Amino acid sequence: MLWRRDISQHLMARFTGILFCLLTLQGFECGVQSELPPVRSSAMWNNLMLRPDFDDTNIDSVVASAGNTAFVICKVNHLGDRAVTWLRAEGDAPQVLTVNTFAYTTSPRFTTHKSQAGNVWILKITDARVDDSGDYECQVSTDPKISKTFNLQVVVAHAEINSSREVYMNSGGDIELTCGVPRITEPPEFILWYHGVDIISYSGRDNIEVNMNVHQKTSTLLIHNTKLKDSGEYTCKPSNAREASVMLHIIQEEKPAAMQTGGVSCELPVSVLTYIPLLLLSTMLCLISDLAS
């Protein structure tokens, strides 16, 4: 009798478990949580206040320097559980780069990163190239889909010096040359100055002074009390941009010296030189008068 009671209890437990699962399938809650994300109710999905939209602070145009990392940032409000896709807008067939953080391109230079809150999606392009320039689309998987286009310009950064290509000045004066990198996204770690092939940024020369301004991405070269030996080509080389050069010509001022003959000066004052023609004319008139008499 005991074994029959055990079998009966076992069958009852099995029946109760099957009934519990059937009730669960009909929508009743059970103690086991599903691994799938909760389904958004249609009321919430259609709520105008909770529909995804692109933040007003998005920057549509992005400039990056060739060889550096480019970042295209897309901010989405009320994203919820929708997916974000980055596409390269090329003609009629845009190229899918990433969906959420999964890469769909074979190039490892393109990756997507999101903020902890999930509302900022960043397309990261390492070792940016000039041919990476163009339109990129941030697309949200709503129904219908919404998207925002960003324009990326990858430029070759080069240094610029605030002077003409050729500079002429008298010896003994001071000169100031400023080198900047206006079309760069990241400040250079350093800007070196060269005189010919010699680095003069840290030469310790008494008449050379170099000042670096990291915030303005500029470096200023000051040459005090210039001499003839300071002539030559001056080049500034930023750590992450092409160089720029100027040619400096130092002119030695010379005072005209009096012509010397046997230690006696032959230079005549201007007043004497003015009256020489009159003296010669007077002498000739006197000779003509004597001959006539």
MOMOKA-V911313 format. One record per residue. N is the residue number from 1. OMEGA is omega in whole degrees, 0 to 359 (NA if undefined). Layout:
n & omega
N & OMEGA
N & OMEGA
//
This chain:
n & omega
1 & 182
2 & 182
3 & 176
4 & 179
5 & 179
6 & 179
7 & 180
8 & 178
9 & 180
10 & 179
11 & 179
12 & 179
13 & 179
14 & 180
15 & 179
16 & 179
17 & 179
18 & 179
19 & 179
20 & 180
21 & 179
22 & 177
23 & 179
24 & 180
25 & 179
26 & 175
27 & 178
28 & 181
29 & 173
30 & 186
31 & 182
32 & 180
33 & 177
34 & 178
35 & 180
36 & 178
37 & 181
38 & 180
39 & 179
40 & 180
41 & 182
42 & 179
43 & 179
44 & 181
45 & 184
46 & 180
47 & 183
48 & 182
49 & 183
50 & 177
51 & 179
52 & 172
53 & 183
54 & 184
55 & 182
56 & 183
57 & 179
58 & 178
59 & 187
60 & 184
61 & 182
62 & 177
63 & 179
64 & 180
65 & 178
66 & 181
67 & 178
68 & 179
69 & 178
70 & 179
71 & 173
72 & 190
73 & 179
74 & 179
75 & 183
76 & 177
77 & 176
78 & 183
79 & 182
80 & 182
81 & 180
82 & 182
83 & 177
84 & 181
85 & 173
86 & 179
87 & 171
88 & 184
89 & 180
90 & 178
91 & 183
92 & 182
93 & 179
94 & 180
95 & 178
96 & 180
97 & 181
98 & 170
99 & 193
100 & 180
101 & 179
102 & 183
103 & 177
104 & 178
105 & 182
106 & 181
107 & 180
108 & 181
109 & 183
110 & 176
111 & 179
112 & 179
113 & 180
114 & 177
115 & 181
116 & 179
117 & 177
118 & 182
119 & 180
120 & 181
121 & 188
122 & 172
123 & 183
124 & 180
125 & 180
126 & 180
127 & 184
128 & 180
129 & 181
130 & 181
131 & 171
132 & 180
133 & 179
134 & 183
135 & 176
136 & 187
137 & 174
138 & 188
139 & 180
140 & 187
141 & 172
142 & 178
143 & 1
144 & 181
145 & 173
146 & 182
147 & 177
148 & 183
149 & 177
150 & 179
151 & 179
152 & 175
153 & 177
154 & 186
155 & 174
156 & 182
157 & 178
158 & 181
159 & 177
160 & 178
161 & 187
162 & 177
163 & 176
164 & 182
165 & 179
166 & 181
167 & 178
168 & 178
169 & 179
170 & 178
171 & 180
172 & 180
173 & 177
174 & 177
175 & 180
176 & 178
177 & 179
178 & 180
179 & 179
180 & 177
181 & 187
182 & 185
183 & 180
184 & 183
185 & 180
186 & 180
187 & 178
188 & 178
189 & 179
190 & 172
191 & 181
192 & 175
193 & 179
194 & 167
195 & 190
196 & 177
197 & 183
198 & 175
199 & 181
200 & 181
201 & 182
202 & 184
203 & 181
204 & 178
205 & 187
206 & 185
207 & 181
208 & 177
209 & 181
210 & 179
211 & 181
212 & 175
213 & 186
214 & 184
215 & 180
216 & 179
217 & 182
218 & 173
219 & 183
220 & 177
221 & 178
222 & 176
223 & 182
224 & 174
225 & 186
226 & 178
227 & 181
228 & 182
229 & 178
230 & 177
231 & 176
232 & 182
233 & 177
234 & 185
235 & 172
236 & 183
237 & 175
238 & 182
239 & 186
240 & 179
241 & 179
242 & 185
243 & 175
244 & 185
245 & 171
246 & 177
247 & 182
248 & 178
249 & 177
250 & 183
251 & 179
252 & 178
253 & 179
254 & 177
255 & 181
256 & 180
257 & 179
258 & 178
259 & 184
260 & 174
261 & 181
262 & 177
263 & 181
264 & 182
265 & 177
266 & 181
267 & 182
268 & 177
269 & 183
270 & 182
271 & 179
272 & 180
273 & 180
274 & 185
275 & 181
276 & 178
277 & 179
278 & 179
279 & 179
280 & 179
281 & 179
282 & 179
283 & 180
284 & 179
285 & 179
286 & 177
287 & 179
288 & 179
289 & 180
290 & 180
291 & 182
292 & 180
293 & NA
//
